[in-house]
């Protein structure tokens, strides 16, 4: 499944996402749903980007 972040344009593949009732969720191993924390994920992506491409 493709996922795009509106803030930074991140596009990634993930098989553990589900869109339900207007929101994205991570599907846990037990099948439960955990809401996506966009701020946290954007911050983690930025840190990885900065480590790889520097600044």
mmCIF file of the N, C-alpha and C atoms, coordinates in Angstrom:
data_MODEL
# 
_entry.id   MODEL 
# 
loop_
_atom_site.group_PDB 
_atom_site.id 
_atom_site.type_symbol 
_atom_site.label_atom_id 
_atom_site.label_alt_id 
_atom_site.label_comp_id 
_atom_site.label_asym_id 
_atom_site.label_entity_id 
_atom_site.label_seq_id 
_atom_site.pdbx_PDB_ins_code 
_atom_site.Cartn_x 
_atom_site.Cartn_y 
_atom_site.Cartn_z 
_atom_site.occupancy 
_atom_site.B_iso_or_equiv 
_atom_site.pdbx_formal_charge 
_atom_site.auth_seq_id 
_atom_site.auth_comp_id 
_atom_site.auth_asym_id 
_atom_site.auth_atom_id 
_atom_site.pdbx_PDB_model_num 
ATOM 1   N N  . UNK A 1 1  ? 0.841   -1.175 0.000  1.00 0.00 ? 1  UNK A N  1 
ATOM 2   C CA . UNK A 1 1  ? 0.000   0.000  0.000  1.00 0.00 ? 1  UNK A CA 1 
ATOM 3   C C  . UNK A 1 1  ? 0.886   1.239  0.000  1.00 0.00 ? 1  UNK A C  1 
ATOM 4   N N  . UNK A 1 2  ? 0.562   2.189  -0.822 1.00 0.00 ? 2  UNK A N  1 
ATOM 5   C CA . UNK A 1 2  ? 1.312   3.435  -0.858 1.00 0.00 ? 2  UNK A CA 1 
ATOM 6   C C  . UNK A 1 2  ? 0.787   4.393  0.191  1.00 0.00 ? 2  UNK A C  1 
ATOM 7   N N  . UNK A 1 3  ? 1.698   5.164  0.736  1.00 0.00 ? 3  UNK A N  1 
ATOM 8   C CA . UNK A 1 3  ? 1.314   6.133  1.762  1.00 0.00 ? 3  UNK A CA 1 
ATOM 9   C C  . UNK A 1 3  ? 2.049   7.415  1.466  1.00 0.00 ? 3  UNK A C  1 
ATOM 10  N N  . UNK A 1 4  ? 1.365   8.521  1.534  1.00 0.00 ? 4  UNK A N  1 
ATOM 11  C CA . UNK A 1 4  ? 1.980   9.808  1.230  1.00 0.00 ? 4  UNK A CA 1 
ATOM 12  C C  . UNK A 1 4  ? 1.723   10.773 2.384  1.00 0.00 ? 4  UNK A C  1 
ATOM 13  N N  . UNK A 1 5  ? 2.778   11.418 2.821  1.00 0.00 ? 5  UNK A N  1 
ATOM 14  C CA . UNK A 1 5  ? 2.656   12.430 3.870  1.00 0.00 ? 5  UNK A CA 1 
ATOM 15  C C  . UNK A 1 5  ? 2.465   13.783 3.207  1.00 0.00 ? 5  UNK A C  1 
ATOM 16  N N  . UNK A 1 6  ? 1.421   14.476 3.528  1.00 0.00 ? 6  UNK A N  1 
ATOM 17  C CA . UNK A 1 6  ? 1.143   15.780 2.919  1.00 0.00 ? 6  UNK A CA 1 
ATOM 18  C C  . UNK A 1 6  ? 2.167   16.832 3.310  1.00 0.00 ? 6  UNK A C  1 
ATOM 19  N N  . UNK A 1 7  ? 2.775   16.678 4.473  1.00 0.00 ? 7  UNK A N  1 
ATOM 20  C CA . UNK A 1 7  ? 3.707   17.686 4.972  1.00 0.00 ? 7  UNK A CA 1 
ATOM 21  C C  . UNK A 1 7  ? 5.023   17.641 4.204  1.00 0.00 ? 7  UNK A C  1 
ATOM 22  N N  . UNK A 1 8  ? 5.622   16.477 4.087  1.00 0.00 ? 8  UNK A N  1 
ATOM 23  C CA . UNK A 1 8  ? 6.963   16.406 3.483  1.00 0.00 ? 8  UNK A CA 1 
ATOM 24  C C  . UNK A 1 8  ? 6.988   15.608 2.192  1.00 0.00 ? 8  UNK A C  1 
ATOM 25  N N  . UNK A 1 9  ? 5.860   15.062 1.759  1.00 0.00 ? 9  UNK A N  1 
ATOM 26  C CA . UNK A 1 9  ? 5.826   14.335 0.506  1.00 0.00 ? 9  UNK A CA 1 
ATOM 27  C C  . UNK A 1 9  ? 6.434   12.950 0.582  1.00 0.00 ? 9  UNK A C  1 
ATOM 28  N N  . UNK A 1 10 ? 6.527   12.373 1.783  1.00 0.00 ? 10 UNK A N  1 
ATOM 29  C CA . UNK A 1 10 ? 7.095   11.044 1.949  1.00 0.00 ? 10 UNK A CA 1 
ATOM 30  C C  . UNK A 1 10 ? 6.176   10.032 1.282  1.00 0.00 ? 10 UNK A C  1 
ATOM 31  N N  . UNK A 1 11 ? 6.767   9.171  0.516  1.00 0.00 ? 11 UNK A N  1 
ATOM 32  C CA . UNK A 1 11 ? 6.004   8.117  -0.126 1.00 0.00 ? 11 UNK A CA 1 
ATOM 33  C C  . UNK A 1 11 ? 6.680   6.806  0.198  1.00 0.00 ? 11 UNK A C  1 
ATOM 34  N N  . UNK A 1 12 ? 5.975   5.908  0.845  1.00 0.00 ? 12 UNK A N  1 
ATOM 35  C CA . UNK A 1 12 ? 6.582   4.641  1.225  1.00 0.00 ? 12 UNK A CA 1 
ATOM 36  C C  . UNK A 1 12 ? 5.606   3.499  1.018  1.00 0.00 ? 12 UNK A C  1 
ATOM 37  N N  . UNK A 1 13 ? 6.145   2.299  1.034  1.00 0.00 ? 13 UNK A N  1 
ATOM 38  C CA . UNK A 1 13 ? 5.328   1.103  0.905  1.00 0.00 ? 13 UNK A CA 1 
ATOM 39  C C  . UNK A 1 13 ? 5.155   0.503  2.287  1.00 0.00 ? 13 UNK A C  1 
ATOM 40  N N  . UNK A 1 14 ? 3.950   0.096  2.592  1.00 0.00 ? 14 UNK A N  1 
ATOM 41  C CA . UNK A 1 14 ? 3.707   -0.539 3.875  1.00 0.00 ? 14 UNK A CA 1 
ATOM 42  C C  . UNK A 1 14 ? 2.523   -1.475 3.742  1.00 0.00 ? 14 UNK A C  1 
ATOM 43  N N  . UNK A 1 15 ? 2.684   -2.657 4.262  1.00 0.00 ? 15 UNK A N  1 
ATOM 44  C CA . UNK A 1 15 ? 1.592   -3.626 4.236  1.00 0.00 ? 15 UNK A CA 1 
ATOM 45  C C  . UNK A 1 15 ? 0.814   -3.631 5.534  1.00 0.00 ? 15 UNK A C  1 
ATOM 46  N N  . UNK A 1 16 ? 1.223   -2.829 6.494  1.00 0.00 ? 16 UNK A N  1 
ATOM 47  C CA . UNK A 1 16 ? 0.570   -2.862 7.786  1.00 0.00 ? 16 UNK A CA 1 
ATOM 48  C C  . UNK A 1 16 ? -0.295  -1.631 8.040  1.00 0.00 ? 16 UNK A C  1 
ATOM 49  N N  . UNK A 1 17 ? -0.791  -1.002 6.990  1.00 0.00 ? 17 UNK A N  1 
ATOM 50  C CA . UNK A 1 17 ? -1.655  0.164  7.139  1.00 0.00 ? 17 UNK A CA 1 
ATOM 51  C C  . UNK A 1 17 ? -3.073  -0.166 6.710  1.00 0.00 ? 17 UNK A C  1 
ATOM 52  N N  . UNK A 1 18 ? -4.013  0.486  7.383  1.00 0.00 ? 18 UNK A N  1 
ATOM 53  C CA . UNK A 1 18 ? -5.425  0.310  7.026  1.00 0.00 ? 18 UNK A CA 1 
ATOM 54  C C  . UNK A 1 18 ? -6.115  1.668  7.151  1.00 0.00 ? 18 UNK A C  1 
ATOM 55  N N  . UNK A 1 19 ? -6.914  1.992  6.158  1.00 0.00 ? 19 UNK A N  1 
ATOM 56  C CA . UNK A 1 19 ? -7.684  3.236  6.169  1.00 0.00 ? 19 UNK A CA 1 
ATOM 57  C C  . UNK A 1 19 ? -9.096  2.896  6.602  1.00 0.00 ? 19 UNK A C  1 
ATOM 58  N N  . UNK A 1 20 ? -9.554  3.523  7.672  1.00 0.00 ? 20 UNK A N  1 
ATOM 59  C CA . UNK A 1 20 ? -10.881 3.218  8.203  1.00 0.00 ? 20 UNK A CA 1 
ATOM 60  C C  . UNK A 1 20 ? -11.476 4.473  8.823  1.00 0.00 ? 20 UNK A C  1 
ATOM 61  N N  . UNK A 1 21 ? -12.687 4.775  8.448  1.00 0.00 ? 21 UNK A N  1 
ATOM 62  C CA . UNK A 1 21 ? -13.423 5.910  9.016  1.00 0.00 ? 21 UNK A CA 1 
ATOM 63  C C  . UNK A 1 21 ? -12.645 7.227  8.897  1.00 0.00 ? 21 UNK A C  1 
ATOM 64  N N  . UNK A 1 22 ? -11.998 7.438  7.752  1.00 0.00 ? 22 UNK A N  1 
ATOM 65  C CA . UNK A 1 22 ? -11.319 8.699  7.494  1.00 0.00 ? 22 UNK A CA 1 
ATOM 66  C C  . UNK A 1 22 ? -9.957  8.856  8.126  1.00 0.00 ? 22 UNK A C  1 
ATOM 67  N N  . UNK A 1 23 ? -9.393  7.775  8.694  1.00 0.00 ? 23 UNK A N  1 
ATOM 68  C CA . UNK A 1 23 ? -8.085  7.854  9.339  1.00 0.00 ? 23 UNK A CA 1 
ATOM 69  C C  . UNK A 1 23 ? -7.248  6.634  8.958  1.00 0.00 ? 23 UNK A C  1 
ATOM 70  N N  . UNK A 1 24 ? -5.895  6.792  9.048  1.00 0.00 ? 24 UNK A N  1 
ATOM 71  C CA . UNK A 1 24 ? -4.967  5.698  8.804  1.00 0.00 ? 24 UNK A CA 1 
ATOM 72  C C  . UNK A 1 24 ? -4.559  5.066  10.124 1.00 0.00 ? 24 UNK A C  1 
ATOM 73  N N  . UNK A 1 25 ? -4.426  3.732  10.113 1.00 0.00 ? 25 UNK A N  1 
ATOM 74  C CA . UNK A 1 25 ? -4.031  2.969  11.292 1.00 0.00 ? 25 UNK A CA 1 
ATOM 75  C C  . UNK A 1 25 ? -2.938  1.972  10.924 1.00 0.00 ? 25 UNK A C  1 
ATOM 76  N N  . UNK A 1 26 ? -2.059  1.682  11.887 1.00 0.00 ? 26 UNK A N  1 
ATOM 77  C CA . UNK A 1 26 ? -1.113  0.577  11.758 1.00 0.00 ? 26 UNK A CA 1 
ATOM 78  C C  . UNK A 1 26 ? -1.833  -0.662 12.270 1.00 0.00 ? 26 UNK A C  1 
ATOM 79  N N  . UNK A 1 27 ? -1.759  -1.750 11.526 1.00 0.00 ? 27 UNK A N  1 
ATOM 80  C CA . UNK A 1 27 ? -2.353  -3.012 11.957 1.00 0.00 ? 27 UNK A CA 1 
ATOM 81  C C  . UNK A 1 27 ? -1.295  -3.746 12.774 1.00 0.00 ? 27 UNK A C  1 
ATOM 82  N N  . UNK A 1 28 ? -1.617  -4.026 14.032 1.00 0.00 ? 28 UNK A N  1 
ATOM 83  C CA . UNK A 1 28 ? -0.693  -4.720 14.920 1.00 0.00 ? 28 UNK A CA 1 
ATOM 84  C C  . UNK A 1 28 ? -0.723  -6.220 14.634 1.00 0.00 ? 28 UNK A C  1 
ATOM 85  N N  . UNK A 1 29 ? 0.238   -6.961 15.173 1.00 0.00 ? 29 UNK A N  1 
ATOM 86  C CA . UNK A 1 29 ? 0.314   -8.408 14.948 1.00 0.00 ? 29 UNK A CA 1 
ATOM 87  C C  . UNK A 1 29 ? -0.940  -9.132 15.408 1.00 0.00 ? 29 UNK A C  1 
ATOM 88  N N  . UNK A 1 30 ? -1.572  -8.622 16.465 1.00 0.00 ? 30 UNK A N  1 
ATOM 89  C CA . UNK A 1 30 ? -2.782  -9.273 16.981 1.00 0.00 ? 30 UNK A CA 1 
ATOM 90  C C  . UNK A 1 30 ? -4.045  -8.827 16.242 1.00 0.00 ? 30 UNK A C  1 
ATOM 91  N N  . UNK A 1 31 ? -3.873  -7.970 15.219 1.00 0.00 ? 31 UNK A N  1 
ATOM 92  C CA . UNK A 1 31 ? -5.008  -7.507 14.430 1.00 0.00 ? 31 UNK A CA 1 
ATOM 93  C C  . UNK A 1 31 ? -5.628  -6.210 14.915 1.00 0.00 ? 31 UNK A C  1 
ATOM 94  N N  . UNK A 1 32 ? -5.187  -5.730 16.072 1.00 0.00 ? 32 UNK A N  1 
ATOM 95  C CA . UNK A 1 32 ? -5.722  -4.467 16.583 1.00 0.00 ? 32 UNK A CA 1 
ATOM 96  C C  . UNK A 1 32 ? -5.156  -3.308 15.764 1.00 0.00 ? 32 UNK A C  1 
ATOM 97  N N  . UNK A 1 33 ? -5.813  -2.162 15.861 1.00 0.00 ? 33 UNK A N  1 
ATOM 98  C CA . UNK A 1 33 ? -5.410  -0.976 15.099 1.00 0.00 ? 33 UNK A CA 1 
ATOM 99  C C  . UNK A 1 33 ? -4.828  0.076  16.026 1.00 0.00 ? 33 UNK A C  1 
ATOM 100 N N  . UNK A 1 34 ? -3.712  0.669  15.592 1.00 0.00 ? 34 UNK A N  1 
ATOM 101 C CA . UNK A 1 34 ? -3.056  1.747  16.330 1.00 0.00 ? 34 UNK A CA 1 
ATOM 102 C C  . UNK A 1 34 ? -3.023  2.964  15.423 1.00 0.00 ? 34 UNK A C  1 
ATOM 103 N N  . UNK A 1 35 ? -3.585  4.111  15.860 1.00 0.00 ? 35 UNK A N  1 
ATOM 104 C CA . UNK A 1 35 ? -3.594  5.306  15.003 1.00 0.00 ? 35 UNK A CA 1 
ATOM 105 C C  . UNK A 1 35 ? -2.189  5.719  14.583 1.00 0.00 ? 35 UNK A C  1 
ATOM 106 N N  . UNK A 1 36 ? -2.054  6.183  13.356 1.00 0.00 ? 36 UNK A N  1 
ATOM 107 C CA . UNK A 1 36 ? -0.769  6.677  12.850 1.00 0.00 ? 36 UNK A CA 1 
ATOM 108 C C  . UNK A 1 36 ? -0.480  8.020  13.515 1.00 0.00 ? 36 UNK A C  1 
ATOM 109 N N  . UNK A 1 37 ? 0.725   8.153  14.063 1.00 0.00 ? 37 UNK A N  1 
ATOM 110 C CA . UNK A 1 37 ? 1.174   9.403  14.670 1.00 0.00 ? 37 UNK A CA 1 
ATOM 111 C C  . UNK A 1 37 ? 2.035   10.125 13.633 1.00 0.00 ? 37 UNK A C  1 
ATOM 112 N N  . UNK A 1 38 ? 1.410   10.981 12.840 1.00 0.00 ? 38 UNK A N  1 
ATOM 113 C CA . UNK A 1 38 ? 2.096   11.642 11.729 1.00 0.00 ? 38 UNK A CA 1 
ATOM 114 C C  . UNK A 1 38 ? 3.288   12.461 12.183 1.00 0.00 ? 38 UNK A C  1 
ATOM 115 N N  . UNK A 1 39 ? 3.145   13.219 13.266 1.00 0.00 ? 39 UNK A N  1 
ATOM 116 C CA . UNK A 1 39 ? 4.248   14.058 13.745 1.00 0.00 ? 39 UNK A CA 1 
ATOM 117 C C  . UNK A 1 39 ? 5.469   13.214 14.079 1.00 0.00 ? 39 UNK A C  1 
ATOM 118 N N  . UNK A 1 40 ? 5.264   12.112 14.780 1.00 0.00 ? 40 UNK A N  1 
ATOM 119 C CA . UNK A 1 40 ? 6.361   11.222 15.155 1.00 0.00 ? 40 UNK A CA 1 
ATOM 120 C C  . UNK A 1 40 ? 7.003   10.598 13.917 1.00 0.00 ? 40 UNK A C  1 
ATOM 121 N N  . UNK A 1 41 ? 6.195   10.133 12.980 1.00 0.00 ? 41 UNK A N  1 
ATOM 122 C CA . UNK A 1 41 ? 6.736   9.472  11.795 1.00 0.00 ? 41 UNK A CA 1 
ATOM 123 C C  . UNK A 1 41 ? 7.478   10.444 10.883 1.00 0.00 ? 41 UNK A C  1 
ATOM 124 N N  . UNK A 1 42 ? 6.997   11.665 10.762 1.00 0.00 ? 42 UNK A N  1 
ATOM 125 C CA . UNK A 1 42 ? 7.699   12.670 9.963  1.00 0.00 ? 42 UNK A CA 1 
ATOM 126 C C  . UNK A 1 42 ? 9.038   12.997 10.622 1.00 0.00 ? 42 UNK A C  1 
ATOM 127 N N  . UNK A 1 43 ? 9.048   13.121 11.942 1.00 0.00 ? 43 UNK A N  1 
ATOM 128 C CA . UNK A 1 43 ? 10.291  13.409 12.658 1.00 0.00 ? 43 UNK A CA 1 
ATOM 129 C C  . UNK A 1 43 ? 11.306  12.276 12.454 1.00 0.00 ? 43 UNK A C  1 
ATOM 130 N N  . UNK A 1 44 ? 10.857  11.025 12.565 1.00 0.00 ? 44 UNK A N  1 
ATOM 131 C CA . UNK A 1 44 ? 11.756  9.886  12.355 1.00 0.00 ? 44 UNK A CA 1 
ATOM 132 C C  . UNK A 1 44 ? 12.270  9.860  10.923 1.00 0.00 ? 44 UNK A C  1 
ATOM 133 N N  . UNK A 1 45 ? 11.414  10.116 9.951  1.00 0.00 ? 45 UNK A N  1 
ATOM 134 C CA . UNK A 1 45 ? 11.825  10.142 8.556  1.00 0.00 ? 45 UNK A CA 1 
ATOM 135 C C  . UNK A 1 45 ? 12.875  11.230 8.333  1.00 0.00 ? 45 UNK A C  1 
ATOM 136 N N  . UNK A 1 46 ? 12.647  12.405 8.905  1.00 0.00 ? 46 UNK A N  1 
ATOM 137 C CA . UNK A 1 46 ? 13.587  13.513 8.739  1.00 0.00 ? 46 UNK A CA 1 
ATOM 138 C C  . UNK A 1 46 ? 14.944  13.156 9.327  1.00 0.00 ? 46 UNK A C  1 
ATOM 139 N N  . UNK A 1 47 ? 14.958  12.528 10.513 1.00 0.00 ? 47 UNK A N  1 
ATOM 140 C CA . UNK A 1 47 ? 16.221  12.132 11.129 1.00 0.00 ? 47 UNK A CA 1 
ATOM 141 C C  . UNK A 1 47 ? 16.968  11.158 10.226 1.00 0.00 ? 47 UNK A C  1 
ATOM 142 N N  . UNK A 1 48 ? 16.268  10.181 9.651  1.00 0.00 ? 48 UNK A N  1 
ATOM 143 C CA . UNK A 1 48 ? 16.908  9.218  8.753  1.00 0.00 ? 48 UNK A CA 1 
ATOM 144 C C  . UNK A 1 48 ? 17.428  9.927  7.509  1.00 0.00 ? 48 UNK A C  1 
ATOM 145 N N  . UNK A 1 49 ? 16.651  10.839 6.967  1.00 0.00 ? 49 UNK A N  1 
ATOM 146 C CA . UNK A 1 49 ? 17.064  11.583 5.783  1.00 0.00 ? 49 UNK A CA 1 
ATOM 147 C C  . UNK A 1 49 ? 18.311  12.407 6.084  1.00 0.00 ? 49 UNK A C  1 
ATOM 148 N N  . UNK A 1 50 ? 18.301  13.110 7.232  1.00 0.00 ? 50 UNK A N  1 
ATOM 149 C CA . UNK A 1 50 ? 19.422  13.954 7.619  1.00 0.00 ? 50 UNK A CA 1 
ATOM 150 C C  . UNK A 1 50 ? 20.684  13.116 7.824  1.00 0.00 ? 50 UNK A C  1 
ATOM 151 N N  . UNK A 1 51 ? 20.540  11.930 8.433  1.00 0.00 ? 51 UNK A N  1 
ATOM 152 C CA . UNK A 1 51 ? 21.697  11.053 8.649  1.00 0.00 ? 51 UNK A CA 1 
ATOM 153 C C  . UNK A 1 51 ? 22.276  10.564 7.321  1.00 0.00 ? 51 UNK A C  1 
ATOM 154 N N  . UNK A 1 52 ? 21.401  10.327 6.339  1.00 0.00 ? 52 UNK A N  1 
ATOM 155 C CA . UNK A 1 52 ? 21.858  9.811  5.048  1.00 0.00 ? 52 UNK A CA 1 
ATOM 156 C C  . UNK A 1 52 ? 22.391  10.906 4.118  1.00 0.00 ? 52 UNK A C  1 
ATOM 157 N N  . UNK A 1 53 ? 21.771  12.074 4.152  1.00 0.00 ? 53 UNK A N  1 
ATOM 158 C CA . UNK A 1 53 ? 22.095  13.110 3.183  1.00 0.00 ? 53 UNK A CA 1 
ATOM 159 C C  . UNK A 1 53 ? 22.742  14.341 3.804  1.00 0.00 ? 53 UNK A C  1 
ATOM 160 N N  . UNK A 1 54 ? 22.812  14.362 5.110  1.00 0.00 ? 54 UNK A N  1 
ATOM 161 C CA . UNK A 1 54 ? 23.531  15.400 5.849  1.00 0.00 ? 54 UNK A CA 1 
ATOM 162 C C  . UNK A 1 54 ? 22.927  16.782 5.810  1.00 0.00 ? 54 UNK A C  1 
ATOM 163 N N  . UNK A 1 55 ? 23.306  17.531 6.791  1.00 0.00 ? 55 UNK A N  1 
ATOM 164 C CA . UNK A 1 55 ? 22.968  18.934 6.908  1.00 0.00 ? 55 UNK A CA 1 
ATOM 165 C C  . UNK A 1 55 ? 23.368  19.433 8.251  1.00 0.00 ? 55 UNK A C  1 
# 
